[in-house]
Amino acid sequence: MSGREGGKKKPLKAAKKATKEMDDDEMAFKLKQKEDQKALEALKTKAAGKGPLTGGGIKKSGKK
């Protein structure tokens, strides 16, 4: 083995990603997704405050 081959080899550099320009349709879609996500989070927090939906337990009939 020569001296240059020993040791840890450096990884190859990854090519930089090209910045993609978004058109109006993509911008509107991203904005709609963010709004939907915010609405979903709001619903989750609202639903977490309430108790279980079934609260009756065993129901008894009026007959004896």
Biopython code that builds the backbone (N, CA, C, O; Angstrom):
import numpy as np
from Bio.PDB.StructureBuilder import StructureBuilder

atoms = [
    (1, "MET", "N", (0.827, -1.179, 0.000)),
    (1, "MET", "CA", (0.000, 0.000, 0.000)),
    (1, "MET", "C", (0.873, 1.244, 0.000)),
    (1, "MET", "O", (1.857, 1.328, 0.734)),
    (2, "SER", "N", (0.507, 2.188, -0.815)),
    (2, "SER", "CA", (1.247, 3.440, -0.787)),
    (2, "SER", "C", (0.655, 4.358, 0.277)),
    (2, "SER", "O", (-0.431, 4.089, 0.790)),
    (3, "GLY", "N", (1.335, 5.405, 0.605)),
    (3, "GLY", "CA", (0.914, 6.309, 1.662)),
    (3, "GLY", "C", (-0.374, 7.051, 1.355)),
    (3, "GLY", "O", (-1.101, 7.440, 2.269)),
    (4, "ARG", "N", (-0.656, 7.246, 0.094)),
    (4, "ARG", "CA", (-1.852, 8.024, -0.268)),
    (4, "ARG", "C", (-3.130, 7.205, -0.141)),
    (4, "ARG", "O", (-4.204, 7.779, 0.041)),
    (5, "GLU", "N", (-3.045, 5.897, -0.231)),
    (5, "GLU", "CA", (-4.254, 5.079, -0.215)),
    (5, "GLU", "C", (-4.773, 4.803, 1.198)),
    (5, "GLU", "O", (-5.943, 4.461, 1.364)),
    (6, "GLY", "N", (-3.937, 4.943, 2.199)),
    (6, "GLY", "CA", (-4.354, 4.618, 3.553)),
    (6, "GLY", "C", (-5.257, 5.681, 4.147)),
    (6, "GLY", "O", (-5.305, 6.817, 3.675)),
    (7, "GLY", "N", (-5.958, 5.298, 5.171)),
    (7, "GLY", "CA", (-6.798, 6.245, 5.890)),
    (7, "GLY", "C", (-8.184, 6.361, 5.290)),
    (7, "GLY", "O", (-8.553, 5.635, 4.367)),
    (8, "LYS", "N", (-8.934, 7.291, 5.840)),
    (8, "LYS", "CA", (-10.321, 7.474, 5.423)),
    (8, "LYS", "C", (-10.375, 8.283, 4.131)),
    (8, "LYS", "O", (-9.723, 9.320, 4.007)),
    (9, "LYS", "N", (-11.156, 7.801, 3.177)),
    (9, "LYS", "CA", (-11.276, 8.523, 1.922)),
    (9, "LYS", "C", (-12.396, 9.549, 2.024)),
    (9, "LYS", "O", (-13.407, 9.309, 2.686)),
    (10, "LYS", "N", (-12.218, 10.676, 1.377)),
    (10, "LYS", "CA", (-13.228, 11.723, 1.396)),
    (10, "LYS", "C", (-14.370, 11.352, 0.449)),
    (10, "LYS", "O", (-14.135, 10.824, -0.638)),
    (11, "PRO", "N", (-15.594, 11.627, 0.863)),
    (11, "PRO", "CA", (-16.717, 11.350, -0.042)),
    (11, "PRO", "C", (-16.750, 12.355, -1.186)),
    (11, "PRO", "O", (-16.249, 13.473, -1.064)),
    (12, "LEU", "N", (-17.337, 11.947, -2.279)),
    (12, "LEU", "CA", (-17.454, 12.857, -3.411)),
    (12, "LEU", "C", (-18.459, 13.946, -3.072)),
    (12, "LEU", "O", (-19.423, 13.704, -2.346)),
    (13, "LYS", "N", (-18.238, 15.119, -3.587)),
    (13, "LYS", "CA", (-19.155, 16.220, -3.332)),
    (13, "LYS", "C", (-20.408, 16.026, -4.170)),
    (13, "LYS", "O", (-20.342, 15.681, -5.350)),
    (14, "ALA", "N", (-21.564, 16.259, -3.528)),
    (14, "ALA", "CA", (-22.828, 16.145, -4.252)),
    (14, "ALA", "C", (-23.056, 17.426, -5.049)),
    (14, "ALA", "O", (-22.678, 18.517, -4.624)),
    (15, "ALA", "N", (-23.672, 17.271, -6.193)),
    (15, "ALA", "CA", (-23.967, 18.426, -7.021)),
    (15, "ALA", "C", (-25.032, 19.272, -6.333)),
    (15, "ALA", "O", (-25.932, 18.744, -5.679)),
    (16, "LYS", "N", (-24.922, 20.583, -6.486)),
    (16, "LYS", "CA", (-25.904, 21.467, -5.883)),
    (16, "LYS", "C", (-27.226, 21.339, -6.623)),
    (16, "LYS", "O", (-27.271, 21.205, -7.846)),
    (17, "LYS", "N", (-28.308, 21.385, -5.839)),
    (17, "LYS", "CA", (-29.628, 21.292, -6.468)),
    (17, "LYS", "C", (-29.965, 22.635, -7.103)),
    (17, "LYS", "O", (-29.714, 23.696, -6.532)),
    (18, "ALA", "N", (-30.529, 22.563, -8.273)),
    (18, "ALA", "CA", (-30.930, 23.788, -8.950)),
    (18, "ALA", "C", (-32.186, 24.331, -8.277)),
    (18, "ALA", "O", (-33.102, 23.575, -7.954)),
    (19, "THR", "N", (-32.224, 25.638, -8.069)),
    (19, "THR", "CA", (-33.405, 26.226, -7.452)),
    (19, "THR", "C", (-34.525, 26.244, -8.476)),
    (19, "THR", "O", (-34.375, 26.748, -9.589)),
    (20, "LYS", "N", (-35.652, 25.679, -8.067)),
    (20, "LYS", "CA", (-36.774, 25.570, -8.984)),
    (20, "LYS", "C", (-37.705, 26.747, -8.767)),
    (20, "LYS", "O", (-38.115, 27.024, -7.641)),
    (21, "GLU", "N", (-38.032, 27.430, -9.831)),
    (21, "GLU", "CA", (-38.955, 28.548, -9.716)),
    (21, "GLU", "C", (-40.370, 28.008, -9.822)),
    (21, "GLU", "O", (-40.679, 27.186, -10.685)),
    (22, "MET", "N", (-41.226, 28.489, -8.924)),
    (22, "MET", "CA", (-42.602, 28.009, -8.911)),
    (22, "MET", "C", (-43.495, 28.997, -9.656)),
    (22, "MET", "O", (-43.326, 30.211, -9.550)),
    (23, "ASP", "N", (-44.442, 28.456, -10.406)),
    (23, "ASP", "CA", (-45.380, 29.332, -11.077)),
    (23, "ASP", "C", (-46.580, 29.593, -10.153)),
    (23, "ASP", "O", (-46.610, 29.109, -9.021)),
    (24, "ASP", "N", (-47.537, 30.336, -10.625)),
    (24, "ASP", "CA", (-48.671, 30.748, -9.786)),
    (24, "ASP", "C", (-49.498, 29.565, -9.303)),
    (24, "ASP", "O", (-49.974, 29.567, -8.168)),
    (25, "ASP", "N", (-49.675, 28.550, -10.153)),
    (25, "ASP", "CA", (-50.470, 27.384, -9.753)),
    (25, "ASP", "C", (-49.811, 26.651, -8.588)),
    (25, "ASP", "O", (-50.488, 26.252, -7.640)),
    (26, "GLU", "N", (-48.500, 26.474, -8.657)),
    (26, "GLU", "CA", (-47.787, 25.775, -7.579)),
    (26, "GLU", "C", (-47.817, 26.587, -6.292)),
    (26, "GLU", "O", (-47.949, 26.023, -5.206)),
    (27, "MET", "N", (-47.695, 27.904, -6.403)),
    (27, "MET", "CA", (-47.745, 28.761, -5.223)),
    (27, "MET", "C", (-49.117, 28.672, -4.558)),
    (27, "MET", "O", (-49.212, 28.589, -3.333)),
    (28, "ALA", "N", (-50.178, 28.690, -5.364)),
    (28, "ALA", "CA", (-51.531, 28.608, -4.820)),
    (28, "ALA", "C", (-51.754, 27.252, -4.166)),
    (28, "ALA", "O", (-52.402, 27.166, -3.123)),
    (29, "PHE", "N", (-51.226, 26.197, -4.766)),
    (29, "PHE", "CA", (-51.378, 24.852, -4.215)),
    (29, "PHE", "C", (-50.668, 24.745, -2.868)),
    (29, "PHE", "O", (-51.222, 24.188, -1.920)),
    (30, "LYS", "N", (-49.451, 25.272, -2.777)),
    (30, "LYS", "CA", (-48.698, 25.232, -1.523)),
    (30, "LYS", "C", (-49.420, 26.031, -0.432)),
    (30, "LYS", "O", (-49.484, 25.604, 0.721)),
    (31, "LEU", "N", (-49.961, 27.189, -0.808)),
    (31, "LEU", "CA", (-50.680, 28.026, 0.146)),
    (31, "LEU", "C", (-51.924, 27.309, 0.648)),
    (31, "LEU", "O", (-52.244, 27.364, 1.835)),
    (32, "LYS", "N", (-52.623, 26.637, -0.257)),
    (32, "LYS", "CA", (-53.828, 25.889, 0.129)),
    (32, "LYS", "C", (-53.471, 24.741, 1.066)),
    (32, "LYS", "O", (-54.200, 24.472, 2.020)),
    (33, "GLN", "N", (-52.365, 24.067, 0.804)),
    (33, "GLN", "CA", (-51.929, 22.977, 1.675)),
    (33, "GLN", "C", (-51.612, 23.487, 3.077)),
    (33, "GLN", "O", (-51.967, 22.842, 4.064)),
    (34, "LYS", "N", (-50.950, 24.635, 3.174)),
    (34, "LYS", "CA", (-50.619, 25.201, 4.481)),
    (34, "LYS", "C", (-51.883, 25.561, 5.245)),
    (34, "LYS", "O", (-51.976, 25.318, 6.448)),
    (35, "GLU", "N", (-52.867, 26.146, 4.544)),
    (35, "GLU", "CA", (-54.116, 26.520, 5.202)),
    (35, "GLU", "C", (-54.869, 25.287, 5.674)),
    (35, "GLU", "O", (-55.427, 25.280, 6.771)),
    (36, "ASP", "N", (-54.887, 24.246, 4.854)),
    (36, "ASP", "CA", (-55.551, 23.003, 5.248)),
    (36, "ASP", "C", (-54.880, 22.393, 6.466)),
    (36, "ASP", "O", (-55.557, 21.876, 7.354)),
    (37, "GLN", "N", (-53.563, 22.448, 6.517)),
    (37, "GLN", "CA", (-52.814, 21.897, 7.651)),
    (37, "GLN", "C", (-53.132, 22.675, 8.921)),
    (37, "GLN", "O", (-53.305, 22.080, 9.985)),
    (38, "LYS", "N", (-53.210, 23.998, 8.821)),
    (38, "LYS", "CA", (-53.540, 24.821, 9.986)),
    (38, "LYS", "C", (-54.941, 24.506, 10.478)),
    (38, "LYS", "O", (-55.168, 24.417, 11.685)),
    (39, "ALA", "N", (-55.894, 24.334, 9.551)),
    (39, "ALA", "CA", (-57.265, 24.026, 9.932)),
    (39, "ALA", "C", (-57.335, 22.659, 10.606)),
    (39, "ALA", "O", (-58.074, 22.487, 11.576)),
    (40, "LEU", "N", (-56.586, 21.702, 10.112)),
    (40, "LEU", "CA", (-56.567, 20.366, 10.693)),
    (40, "LEU", "C", (-55.994, 20.398, 12.104)),
    (40, "LEU", "O", (-56.516, 19.742, 13.005)),
    (41, "GLU", "N", (-54.923, 21.158, 12.294)),
    (41, "GLU", "CA", (-54.326, 21.286, 13.629)),
    (41, "GLU", "C", (-55.310, 21.936, 14.599)),
    (41, "GLU", "O", (-55.395, 21.535, 15.759)),
    (42, "ALA", "N", (-56.056, 22.945, 14.123)),
    (42, "ALA", "CA", (-57.031, 23.614, 14.976)),
    (42, "ALA", "C", (-58.137, 22.644, 15.380)),
    (42, "ALA", "O", (-58.582, 22.652, 16.528)),
    (43, "LEU", "N", (-58.576, 21.816, 14.451)),
    (43, "LEU", "CA", (-59.607, 20.830, 14.765)),
    (43, "LEU", "C", (-59.094, 19.791, 15.750)),
    (43, "LEU", "O", (-59.836, 19.346, 16.626)),
    (44, "LYS", "N", (-57.841, 19.404, 15.615)),
    (44, "LYS", "CA", (-57.262, 18.420, 16.535)),
    (44, "LYS", "C", (-57.224, 18.958, 17.956)),
    (44, "LYS", "O", (-57.570, 18.250, 18.902)),
    (45, "THR", "N", (-56.803, 20.211, 18.106)),
    (45, "THR", "CA", (-56.724, 20.783, 19.450)),
    (45, "THR", "C", (-58.110, 20.975, 20.037)),
    (45, "THR", "O", (-58.302, 20.821, 21.243)),
    (46, "LYS", "N", (-59.074, 21.309, 19.198)),
    (46, "LYS", "CA", (-60.447, 21.496, 19.673)),
    (46, "LYS", "C", (-61.037, 20.157, 20.115)),
    (46, "LYS", "O", (-61.719, 20.083, 21.137)),
    (47, "ALA", "N", (-60.778, 19.112, 19.353)),
    (47, "ALA", "CA", (-61.321, 17.791, 19.674)),
    (47, "ALA", "C", (-60.624, 17.185, 20.884)),
    (47, "ALA", "O", (-61.232, 16.391, 21.602)),
    (48, "ALA", "N", (-59.382, 17.534, 21.128)),
    (48, "ALA", "CA", (-58.644, 16.958, 22.250)),
    (48, "ALA", "C", (-59.189, 17.446, 23.587)),
    (48, "ALA", "O", (-59.041, 16.762, 24.600)),
    (49, "GLY", "N", (-59.815, 18.618, 23.605)),
    (49, "GLY", "CA", (-60.335, 19.165, 24.847)),
    (49, "GLY", "C", (-61.581, 18.463, 25.334)),
    (49, "GLY", "O", (-61.876, 18.479, 26.529)),
    (50, "LYS", "N", (-62.306, 17.855, 24.440)),
    (50, "LYS", "CA", (-63.560, 17.195, 24.804)),
    (50, "LYS", "C", (-63.284, 15.780, 25.294)),
    (50, "LYS", "O", (-62.228, 15.202, 25.038)),
    (51, "GLY", "N", (-64.262, 15.245, 25.999)),
    (51, "GLY", "CA", (-64.148, 13.882, 26.489)),
    (51, "GLY", "C", (-64.564, 12.891, 25.416)),
    (51, "GLY", "O", (-64.698, 13.259, 24.249)),
    (52, "PRO", "N", (-64.766, 11.664, 25.793)),
    (52, "PRO", "CA", (-65.182, 10.660, 24.812)),
    (52, "PRO", "C", (-66.590, 10.962, 24.287)),
    (52, "PRO", "O", (-67.411, 11.570, 24.973)),
    (53, "LEU", "N", (-66.840, 10.522, 23.062)),
    (53, "LEU", "CA", (-68.136, 10.796, 22.450)),
    (53, "LEU", "C", (-69.249, 9.972, 23.094)),
    (53, "LEU", "O", (-70.377, 10.450, 23.214)),
    (54, "THR", "N", (-68.951, 8.760, 23.503)),
    (54, "THR", "CA", (-69.963, 7.925, 24.149)),
    (54, "THR", "C", (-69.885, 8.161, 25.652)),
    (54, "THR", "O", (-68.859, 7.901, 26.281)),
    (55, "GLY", "N", (-70.960, 8.648, 26.209)),
    (55, "GLY", "CA", (-70.943, 8.939, 27.631)),
    (55, "GLY", "C", (-72.090, 8.281, 28.368)),
    (55, "GLY", "O", (-72.240, 8.481, 29.573)),
    (56, "GLY", "N", (-72.904, 7.500, 27.669)),
    (56, "GLY", "CA", (-74.096, 6.942, 28.294)),
    (56, "GLY", "C", (-73.824, 5.713, 29.134)),
    (56, "GLY", "O", (-74.521, 5.484, 30.123)),
    (57, "GLY", "N", (-72.854, 4.933, 28.781)),
    (57, "GLY", "CA", (-72.610, 3.696, 29.487)),
    (57, "GLY", "C", (-73.714, 2.676, 29.177)),
    (57, "GLY", "O", (-74.196, 2.623, 28.046)),
    (58, "ILE", "N", (-74.115, 1.875, 30.154)),
    (58, "ILE", "CA", (-75.180, 0.896, 29.949)),
    (58, "ILE", "C", (-76.522, 1.606, 30.089)),
    (58, "ILE", "O", (-76.808, 2.242, 31.104)),
    (59, "LYS", "N", (-77.320, 1.483, 29.060)),
    (59, "LYS", "CA", (-78.633, 2.140, 29.086)),
    (59, "LYS", "C", (-79.678, 1.159, 29.598)),
    (59, "LYS", "O", (-79.741, 0.011, 29.159)),
    (60, "LYS", "N", (-80.481, 1.621, 30.514)),
    (60, "LYS", "CA", (-81.532, 0.786, 31.081)),
    (60, "LYS", "C", (-82.859, 1.202, 30.463)),
    (60, "LYS", "O", (-83.091, 2.376, 30.174)),
    (61, "SER", "N", (-83.712, 0.224, 30.270)),
    (61, "SER", "CA", (-85.027, 0.548, 29.742)),
    (61, "SER", "C", (-85.917, 1.021, 30.882)),
    (61, "SER", "O", (-85.609, 0.816, 32.056)),
    (62, "GLY", "N", (-87.009, 1.647, 30.521)),
    (62, "GLY", "CA", (-87.920, 2.180, 31.542)),
    (62, "GLY", "C", (-88.782, 1.111, 32.173)),
    (62, "GLY", "O", (-89.429, 1.365, 33.189)),
    (63, "LYS", "N", (-88.808, -0.097, 31.592)),
    (63, "LYS", "CA", (-89.651, -1.175, 32.124)),
    (63, "LYS", "C", (-89.003, -1.804, 33.351)),
    (63, "LYS", "O", (-87.780, -1.839, 33.484)),
    (64, "LYS", "N", (-89.883, -2.313, 34.268)),
    (64, "LYS", "CA", (-89.370, -3.013, 35.448)),
    (64, "LYS", "C", (-89.901, -4.408, 35.494)),
    (64, "LYS", "O", (-89.583, -5.159, 36.416)),
]
sb = StructureBuilder()
sb.init_structure("model")
sb.init_model(0)
sb.init_chain("A")
sb.init_seg("    ")
for serial, (resi, resn, name, xyz) in enumerate(atoms, 1):
    if name == "N":
        sb.init_residue(resn, " ", resi, " ")
    sb.init_atom(name, np.array(xyz, "f"), 0.0, 1.0, " ", f" {name:<3s}", serial, name[0])
structure = sb.get_structure()
